[in-house]
């Protein structure tokens, strides 16, 4: 093909893209009008996590390519986020500061349209939602390599808030610094969990650089930005926020390192068709008590996806009393899940339903 023919084809393709862009904009405007009308018909809370989960699931299943599923989900998440903001601007509290993985999880779940407010402690996130200063809260609950976040579990036992969503975020740790030369580095800042997640890489590549645990990866990035001879381990968002060079990317020891986050509200979610239910309960102090906890689930054919023990902290007479956090497949309105919970409630000293919510995509 000659240069002239290539230029002619290129011009034609650009004209077709421009026409498609105009059509996409027209359809987006039409979608926003429909969303606005729904807002006029409905009253109260317009954000429906189960509905958004159903839309994203359907879009992912019908995606013809070549865009990957993750990209399509992100695009449609932003469309829904912007349409909802026309009617009900959301206020999201998250465990901060800015630049943390929790902020990334919050934006992955809600899109970029809401207003996001970081809080220094997980307790403050709970309080903000409980008081009505925020509509939703996002907190970490467990990491695939480092285990559960104890403070989140403790607060779920006593807070009136419920779980209305979950977010799974693949954690990619990056070494970053103002310096462009690894040889100049004299100190390394990071959160203790990130240091643990990158332990072997650090032993191989920075064995003589002192490691300083700090409150968060974002704080580590901030401190590294003040000293060109120091560095930090954090996510890409922190590197952008503090204008740091990424000297080495994806340095986590486990390439499948994932953190699970919970979305908290004064309500849980309606059934979406692919759901999870969380609850916490105690076991009676007798032989076989833990086995008895699982019997109603087996009897009703309910699949368990998590079983986590935690000190009872006031829910038992013994200093060694424990409660158990359990996740099961299905919504608490599903008949088999409802019957299993009812049977379980009759044989335990304490049971609190924490909420039902759409499963996060893998």
N, C-alpha and C positions, 0 to 999 in steps of 0.2 A: 504494500500500500504506500502510495506517495505521501509526501509531507502535506500536500494540499488536501488529499483525501482524508488524512488523519485529522487535520484542522477542521474540515467540514463536519466529520463525525463528532469531534469534540464539541463543536458549537451546537450541534443538534442535541447531544446528550445533555448539555447544560441547559438548553431551552426546555427540555422535557423535565429536568429536575426542578427548574423554576416553576413550571406548571404544577408539578406534584406538590411543591412547597405551598403554593397558593391553595391547593385543594386540602392539604393537611391543615392549614390555618383555618380554612372555612369549616372543616369538620370539628376542629378543636373548639371553635367558637360555638358551634351548634351543640357540642357536648356540654360546654359550660352553661348554655342556656337551659338545657334539660336538667342539669344539676341544680341550677338556680330554682327551677320550678319545683323540683323535689323538696328543696329547702322551704319553699312557700307552703307546700302541702304538709310536711312533717312539722312536728313541734318538739322542742327540747333538744337533746343531743343529736347532732347530725352525723357524727363520726360513728361508723359501724364497722368494727374490725372484721367481723365475719363476712360482710359484703365485700370489703376490699380484698380479703383473702380469696374469696370466690372469683373475683374479677382477675386477679393476678394468676391464680391457678388456671383459669380458662385460657388466658392469653398465652401462658407458657405452654399449655398442651396443644394449642392450635398454631403456634409460631412456625411458619414455614421456612425460616432462615432467609438469608445467611446470617442475620444478627443472632448472636448466642442468647440463650434463655436469660442469663443475668442482665444483659444489656436491655432486653425487651422489658423485663420486670422493672428496671430502673426508670426507663422512659415512662411507662404507664404509672408507676408510683408517683412520679413528678406531676403527671397530668392530673391524677386524682388529688394530689396534695394541693395543687394550685386551684382546682375547682372548689374544693372544700373551703379553702381560705377566703373565697368570695363570700361565703355565707357564715362560716364559723371559724375565725382565726384561732388556731390552737396555741396554748401555752404549754411547753414541754420542759419539765425539770429533769436534769440528768446529773449523774455522779461525775463531777468535773475534776479539774478545770477544763477549759477549752483545749482542744487538741488531743483529748484522750480517746481510747477505743470506744468508751461509752457514748461519746458524742457521735462517733461514726455510726454506732449501732442505732442511736436515736434517729439520725437522718436517713439511714437505710430503711427504717420502719415507717417514718412519717413523711419522708421527702423533705425538701428544703423550705417549704412555705411557712411552717409554724415559727413562732419565736422560741428560741432555745435558751434556757438559763442554767448555767452550771452551778452546782453546789459542792462544797468541799467534803461533806460527809454523806454517807448513805442515809443516815437519820434525817438530815435536812431535806433530802429528796422526798422521803415519806411525809414529813411534816408539811411540805409545800403543797402536796396533792391533798392531804387530809384537810388542810385549812381552806382549800379552794383557790389558793394563789396560783396553782398550776392545774391544768386539766389532766395531765398524764405525767408519769414519772418513769424513767428508764434507769435500771440498776443492774450490775452484774450479779449472777447467781452461781455460776460454776465455770471452771476451765477444764478442758479435756485432759490436761497434764497435771495441773496443780490442785484440782479438786474444787470443793464448794467454797462459796463466800459466806462465812459464818454469820456476819452481821445482817446480811439480807435475810437469811433463814430465821434468825432470831426475831427480827422485826415483823416478818410475815405472821408469826404466831400471835402477836398482840395487836397488830394494826387492823383497822376496819377496811383497809384497802383490799382490792382483789386483783388477781392477775387477769388481764384482758388480752395479752399478746406475749409472744416471745420472739427473740431475734438471735439467730446464730451468725456469728461473725468470725471468719477465718482470720487468725491473728498473724500478721506478718511483722516481725520485729526488724528494725533497721538501725544500723550504727550511723550516727550523724554528728557533725561538728562544723564549726566555723572554718576550721582548718581543712585543707584539701589533702593533707599528708598524714597517714596513719602513724608515721614514725614520730610525729611531734606530740602525740597524745600522752598526757601525764595523769589523767583522772577520768573515771567513767561514772556517770550518774544514771540511775534507772530505778524503777520500782522493783521491790524484792522479787515479785513473781516473774517479771521479765528477766531479771538476772538469772533466776532458776531455769527459765525456759530456754536461755541461751548459754547455759553453763559450759557445755562441751565446746561450742564454737569459741567462746571466750578463752577457754583453756588452751585451745590450739593457736588462736590468732593474737590474743592480747594477754598472755599469761602474767605479765609483770605490771600491768596497769591497775592501780587500786580501784576497787569497785565500791561506790558509795550509794547505799539504798536511800531513796527519797520517797515522798508521799505519792507521787504519780509520775507517769512517763512524761506528761506535759510539763511538770515542774522540772524534770530532768533536762528536757530540751531547753527550757528557759534558762537554767543555770549554765548549760553548755554554751548558750548564745552569748553569755557574759565573758567567757574565757576561751580564746582560740586554742589553748592547749588541753582543753577538756573535751569530752564527747558524751553522748547520751544514747541510750537505746529507747526507741519510741516508734510510733507509727508515722506514716507519710503526712498525716494531717498536722502533726506537731512540727515536722520538718518545714512544712510550708508556712506555718504560723510564725515560727521563729527564724525563718530564712537560713536554714542549716543545709549543708551539703550532706547528701546520703553517701557515705563512704563504702558501705556494704549493705545490700538489701537481703531480706528474707534469711536472717541469721538464726532463726529459731531452730532448735535441735529436732523438733518434731514437725515435719512439713504439713501435718494435718492438725496442728494446734488450733483449737477453736474455743471461743468463749460464748457462753449462752447468757443472754440478757433477758430480763423480764420487763414487761410494760405494765405499769400499775395504774389503777383508776378506782373510782368509787363504784364501779360496775365491772362485771366480766363480759364475755362475748356470747352472743347467741350461736347456735350451731352453724358451722360452715360446711360440714360434710367431711372434714378431715381435722379432727380436734384432739385436744389433750386436756385432761383434768388433773389438777394438783390438789392434794389435801395433806394435812398433818394430823397425826393421832398418837396416842400413848398406848402402851401395852400393859395389861395387868401383870402384877408381880407374881407370876406362877409359872411352873414348868410348861413349855410349849406355847407360851404367850405369843411370841413372834410368829410361829407357825400359824396360830389362830388368826393373826392379822391377814394372812394371805389366803386363807381358806375361802372367804366369801368371793374374792376375785376369781379364784379358780372355779368355784361352783357356778358362777354366772358367765364364765368365758371371757373375762375382762383381762386384757394383756397389760402387764406392768412394765413401764419403761425406766423407772427410777425408784430406788429404795435407799434413803440416806438417813442415818441415825444422827441425833444431835442431843447434847445435854438438855434436860427439860427446863432448867432455869425457872423454877417456881411452879412447874406443873406436876411435880411429884414430891412425895415426902422424903425420899432418900436423896442424898447428895449424888448418888450414882443413877438416878432415874433418867430415862431417855425418852425422847419422842422420835417419831419416824416420819420423814417427808417422803411422800409417794406420788409418783406420776403414773397415770394410766391412759391408755388410748381410749378415745371416745369423749363425748360431751356428757356432763352430769344430767342433762335432760334425756339422754338416750336411756331407754328402759332398762337395759342390762346394767349400765353403770349406776343408774338410780337405785336399782334393787341391791346391787353389791354394796353401795354406800349405806343403804338403810340397814342391811344385815350387819355390816361392820359397826355402825353406830350403836347397835344394841349390845355389843360385846366389848367395847373399849371404854376407858374412863374419860377420854377426851378425844374429840374429832372436830376439826375445823376444815371446811371446804375453802380452798384458796382461790378457786376459780376455774372456769373452762375457757379455752381459747384456741384459735387456729394454730396448727402445727407450723413451725417455721420450715420453709423449704430447705432441703438438704444442700 
